[in-house]
């Protein structure tokens, strides 16, 4: 699966806290964000069913 870049704005304090959590977990902030996004999608699909994307 291709990797895409995604830019977002985030408050500095929130980013600093995210980096703290990521470091604690032994991850980069980027890896931590990817895990959080995957977990969010997993929970959504658990409640609402699999998301089917058109190709």
N, CA, C and O of each residue as an XYZ file, in Angstrom:
220
protein
N       0.845     -1.172      0.000
C       0.000      0.000      0.000
C       0.898      1.245      0.000
O       1.827      1.345      0.801
N       0.611      2.195     -0.908
C       1.435      3.397     -0.964
C       1.311      4.232      0.315
O       0.266      4.245      0.964
N       2.372      4.909      0.654
C       2.393      5.800      1.807
C       2.158      7.225      1.308
O       2.820      7.675      0.372
N       1.221      7.931      1.930
C       0.908      9.312      1.559
C       1.321     10.244      2.685
O       1.293      9.865      3.855
N       1.700     11.446      2.334
C       1.977     12.479      3.320
C       0.683     13.201      3.657
O      -0.185     13.374      2.802
N       0.562     13.622      4.918
C      -0.620     14.326      5.389
C      -0.146     15.388      6.372
O       0.554     15.081      7.337
N      -0.525     16.622      6.127
C      -0.117     17.716      6.998
C      -1.312     18.157      7.835
O      -2.435     18.245      7.339
N      -1.056     18.432      9.101
C      -2.116     18.911      9.985
C      -1.552     19.970     10.924
O      -0.343     20.048     11.144
N      -2.435     20.770     11.463
C      -2.038     21.762     12.456
C      -2.374     21.220     13.832
O      -3.410     20.581     14.018
N      -1.505     21.473     14.793
C      -1.716     20.969     16.143
C      -1.112     21.977     17.128
O      -0.055     22.553     16.872
N      -1.785     22.176     18.230
C      -1.260     23.084     19.244
C       0.077     22.555     19.765
O       0.274     21.347     19.893
N       0.979     23.468     20.059
C       2.327     23.088     20.477
C       2.306     22.207     21.729
O       3.028     21.213     21.797
N       1.491     22.563     22.707
C       1.437     21.770     23.937
C       0.937     20.350     23.664
O       1.453     19.383     24.225
N      -0.062     20.236     22.807
C      -0.585     18.916     22.451
C       0.474     18.089     21.741
O       0.622     16.899     22.019
N       1.207     18.704     20.834
C       2.273     17.999     20.128
C       3.368     17.562     21.094
O       3.870     16.442     20.993
N       3.742     18.431     22.026
C       4.760     18.074     23.005
C       4.307     16.878     23.852
O       5.103     15.990     24.157
N       3.041     16.864     24.223
C       2.510     15.746     25.013
C       2.462     14.473     24.182
O       2.770     13.392     24.685
N       2.080     14.591     22.913
C       2.076     13.432     22.020
C       3.484     12.858     21.902
O       3.667     11.643     21.965
N       4.466     13.715     21.732
C       5.855     13.257     21.630
C       6.302     12.577     22.922
O       7.041     11.593     22.879
N       5.865     13.086     24.056
C       6.199     12.471     25.341
C       5.640     11.055     25.408
O       6.347     10.115     25.771
N       4.344     10.909     25.049
C       3.707      9.587     25.071
C       4.406      8.655     24.088
O       4.689      7.502     24.417
N       4.684      9.145     22.894
C       5.347      8.327     21.878
C       6.713      7.844     22.365
O       7.055      6.670     22.215
N       7.478      8.745     22.941
C       8.800      8.369     23.446
C       8.674      7.333     24.561
O       9.454      6.382     24.616
N       7.713      7.510     25.432
C       7.465      6.559     26.515
C       7.165      5.165     25.953
O       7.589      4.154     26.511
N       6.426      5.131     24.840
C       6.062      3.869     24.194
C       7.160      3.351     23.267
O       7.020      2.279     22.679
N       8.252      4.107     23.134
C       9.354      3.682     22.272
C       9.065      3.894     20.797
O       9.543      3.144     19.946
N       8.285      4.913     20.503
C       7.898      5.184     19.116
C       8.229      6.628     18.761
O       8.535      7.450     19.624
N       8.157      6.908     17.468
C       8.210      8.289     17.005
C       6.802      8.861     17.096
O       5.826      8.119     17.213
N       6.707     10.181     17.040
C       5.387     10.819     17.035
C       4.587     10.349     15.819
O       3.383     10.114     15.921
N       5.244     10.214     14.684
C       4.570      9.748     13.468
C       3.986      8.346     13.659
O       2.835      8.097     13.303
N       4.772      7.446     14.214
C       4.283      6.084     14.460
C       3.121      6.088     15.441
O       2.156      5.342     15.272
N       3.212      6.932     16.469
C       2.146      7.019     17.460
C       0.855      7.502     16.810
O      -0.218      6.968     17.091
N       0.952      8.504     15.947
C      -0.227      9.018     15.251
C      -0.832      7.932     14.371
O      -2.053      7.777     14.336
N       0.008      7.173     13.654
C      -0.514      6.090     12.811
C      -1.256      5.049     13.633
O      -2.302      4.556     13.210
N      -0.734      4.711     14.791
C      -1.405      3.746     15.666
C      -2.747      4.303     16.141
O      -3.751      3.590     16.137
N      -2.768      5.553     16.544
C      -4.012      6.169     16.999
C      -5.062      6.200     15.888
O      -6.239      5.941     16.139
N      -4.646      6.511     14.682
C      -5.572      6.530     13.546
C      -6.105      5.128     13.270
O      -7.308      4.950     13.080
N      -5.215      4.126     13.246
C      -5.671      2.740     13.010
C      -6.641      2.279     14.086
O      -7.643      1.628     13.791
N      -6.337      2.623     15.350
C      -7.237      2.246     16.450
C      -8.598      2.915     16.303
O      -9.628      2.294     16.568
N      -8.608      4.163     15.887
C      -9.859      4.894     15.674
C     -10.695      4.226     14.585
O     -11.900      4.037     14.754
N     -10.070      3.873     13.484
C     -10.771      3.212     12.378
C     -11.284      1.845     12.813
O     -12.411      1.474     12.487
N     -10.468      1.097     13.543
C     -10.866     -0.221     14.034
C     -12.111     -0.122     14.914
O     -13.040     -0.916     14.769
N     -12.130      0.844     15.819
C     -13.278      1.034     16.706
C     -14.514      1.455     15.918
O     -15.616      0.985     16.201
N     -14.345      2.331     14.937
C     -15.458      2.760     14.102
C     -16.055      1.571     13.357
O     -17.273      1.390     13.338
N     -15.190      0.759     12.743
C     -15.663     -0.391     11.980
C     -16.316     -1.432     12.888
O     -17.258     -2.109     12.478
N     -15.826     -1.559     14.103
C     -16.427     -2.492     15.056
C     -17.870     -2.097     15.345
O     -18.740     -2.957     15.480
N     -18.117     -0.807     15.438
C     -19.465     -0.322     15.755
C     -20.362     -0.188     14.525
O     -21.567     -0.426     14.604
N     -19.774      0.193     13.389
C     -20.578      0.525     12.211
C     -20.383     -0.402     11.017
O     -21.057     -0.241      9.999
N     -19.488     -1.355     11.122
C     -19.209     -2.255     10.005
C     -18.017     -1.780      9.190
O     -17.597     -0.626      9.273
N     -17.490     -2.698      8.408
C     -16.292     -2.427      7.604
C     -16.527     -1.292      6.631
O     -17.574     -1.207      5.988
N     -15.548     -0.434      6.536
C     -15.593      0.673      5.571
C     -15.119      0.125      4.226
O     -13.986     -0.340      4.103
N     -15.976      0.181      3.240
C     -15.640     -0.287      1.897
C     -15.312      0.928      1.040
O     -16.146      1.816      0.865
N     -14.104      0.962      0.511
C     -13.669      2.064     -0.332
C     -13.733      1.652     -1.798
O     -13.395      0.525     -2.159
N     -14.172      2.588     -2.630
C     -14.190      2.321     -4.062
C     -12.765      2.489     -4.585
O     -12.048      3.404     -4.181
N     -12.375      1.613     -5.468
C     -11.016      1.648     -6.037
C     -10.968      2.542     -7.248
O      -9.911      2.696     -7.860
